[in-house]
Amino acid sequence: MASSLSGICFNPPKPTQNPPSQTPSPFQKFNLSFQNKPATTRFSVQAVAREVQPPIANSNNDAVPKSSSSSLSSKSAVSLEKDQRALWKRYVDWMYQHKELGLYLDISRVAFTDEFVEEMEPRMQKAFKDMQELEKGAIANPDEGRMVGHYWLRSPKLAPNSFLRLQIENTLEAVFQFANDVISGKIKPPAPAERFTQILSVGIGGSALGPQFVAEALAPDNPPLKIRFIDNTDPAGIDHQIAQLGPELATTLVIVISKSGGTPETRNGLLEVQKAFREAGLEFAKQGVAITQENSLLDNTARIEGWLARFPMFDWVGGRTSEMSAVGLLPAALQGIDIKEMLAGAALMDEANRTTVVKNNPAALLALCWYWATDGIGSKDMVVLPYKDSLLLFSRYLQQLVMESLGKEFDLDGNRVNQGISVYGNKGSTDQHAYIQQLREGVHNFFVTFIEVLRDRPPGHDWELEPGVTCGDYLFGMLHGTRSALYANDRESISVTVQEVTPRSVGALVALYERAVGIYASLVNINAYHQPGVEAGKKAAGEVLALQKRVLAVLNEASCKEPVEPLTLEEVADRCHASEDIEMIFKIIAHMAANDRAIIAEGSCGSPRSIKVFLGECNVDELYA
Ligand SMILES: O=P(O)(O)OC[C@H]1O[C@](O)(CO)[C@@H](O)[C@@H]1O
């Protein structure tokens, strides 16, 4: 089996015999069996089959799964097909293969029934239509009045007009040119440095996760430029990255990535890096590159300060689907990764996902399985387990792609649905020694996606560490052993197999999941392309900082008195006219005290009512400002 899979063409033999037939009754409890039907596979589970229904709103506009009582209560009772011949037939019948990409999708260990597939068919067709409209340039993100065009990035000819097509092609050309010039040394840092050796990428969310995933997956051992990331506003984390660069800061290309150009974490990262440049006597502008929307705050800053280069981020590309824009392509190209191949892999996968035949459409099959596994309401988590170290960050990348896209309070009709699918995972077999114990035997609230890579290591490097067995054979054994062990305990799984981790297969994986998310969003009738929920946290963070400024002003005034007047928390809160915010005021003071910016005169932070606080210094200027 391993040898036939390693070839491009994989045509598993069809089982010659079918087990005895038995007609299962839809939507009621039935026993395992196969129905001897030529056109369809009858896969049965010992469970109450679930009605295919969208979550609907009750009179309070709260989401309730239509079939909640039967479907959800039946989930723990699901007992999957265990007959090996039946499973083999299901495996063969449902296997999806993309020959050119060397990619396989196995959904045989998800227990959906033929009835479910039939019931879903009209909705799948609607989803295909939605995707077609989206690709034609419809306003697929109605809240923001935006087109959604990440598919055009790898097939510019599909862009709805020549202006957009040219924008994509010109940007791609500029990315190639710039990356080549940096690598060749034509574009270099200020003398005496000869060439750039490092990239420091500053960005967060979709402006970091794709580049991080791709760097981990594809960067060669000795890339022309090594990459580091600042993806947070954690000062210690930023200091660490800058310290690691050391004298190489002088040969570091700093790429600041932000679609909006105004994300606070990214702005802070930039300011911290600019400070490090000043302290090292370096001119930041000569080493700074911005990737952002035209005329954003970041774009204007980069233009006014005369940074080395600026690349556009398009209005119609969301952060979490921006890996094939300058956001992902520029850092990748600078690391010597073949970005043409990434684009080709994504384009091939997109092409495959345009068929309206569900069985031949890998993204549709994924979306269908997600719907089945989670009852279309996110009732189970998606555990992503790549058995390959270089794909470690795939689950993290998917976490944003899936959860920011699908995790929505309202559907497109305004009903409260609280949709989403939780995603987590690291890598196998490592996770077998962490949480697979719970997956196998504990709470049954997940389905697994295994990512398998057939090629263990480059040709010519393999050896047998015991007779007939290589190190990679162990990894292979661990994956399939875990898949079987989980299945034996009625835990469903999907397996995605690629021949190798290459720019092409990585591009294909990105495209596969982007489309699966789009299709699933359509199945559950939500807008996958906005993220209103993120704004609430950002707004609240702004309020905390505004309160901190008021606390500082009050403490400053008291600390400028002679003698200094230490204040209780109640006094600070009163003087801030924010007595209802006393808990937050305590947290602000505790944080400032921990960072030597406030002095606890009496008591301790362990008993908040006891403390009296003042500032270490009186800022007279601020007092009279
Ligand atoms: O690229 P930007 O605008 O800095 O945004 C970063 C991230 O912040 C979000 O807007 C919210 O987390 C993401 O969608 C986005 O990828």
The ligand as a MOL file (V3000), in Angstrom:
LIG
                    3D

  0  0  0     0  0            999 V3000
M  V30 BEGIN CTAB
M  V30 COUNTS 16 16 0 0 0
M  V30 BEGIN ATOM
M  V30 1 O -3.4820 43.4530 9.1570 0
M  V30 2 P -4.0800 44.2380 10.2650 0
M  V30 3 O -5.0170 45.2840 9.7860 0
M  V30 4 O -3.0020 44.8280 11.1340 0
M  V30 5 O -4.9370 43.2840 11.1540 0
M  V30 6 C -4.3790 42.1900 11.8210 0
M  V30 7 C -5.4390 41.2140 12.2220 0
M  V30 8 O -6.3880 41.8540 13.0460 0
M  V30 9 C -7.7010 41.4010 12.7150 0
M  V30 10 O -8.3480 42.4130 12.0670 0
M  V30 11 C -8.4870 41.0670 13.9330 0
M  V30 12 O -7.8180 40.1470 14.7100 0
M  V30 13 C -7.4690 40.2150 11.7930 0
M  V30 14 O -8.5410 39.9520 10.9940 0
M  V30 15 C -6.2530 40.6590 11.0820 0
M  V30 16 O -5.6310 39.6160 10.4100 0
M  V30 END ATOM
M  V30 BEGIN BOND
M  V30 1 2 1 2
M  V30 2 1 2 3
M  V30 3 1 2 4
M  V30 4 1 2 5
M  V30 5 1 5 6
M  V30 6 1 6 7
M  V30 7 1 7 8
M  V30 8 1 7 15
M  V30 9 1 8 9
M  V30 10 1 9 10
M  V30 11 1 9 11
M  V30 12 1 9 13
M  V30 13 1 11 12
M  V30 14 1 13 14
M  V30 15 1 13 15
M  V30 16 1 15 16
M  V30 END BOND
M  V30 END CTAB
M  END
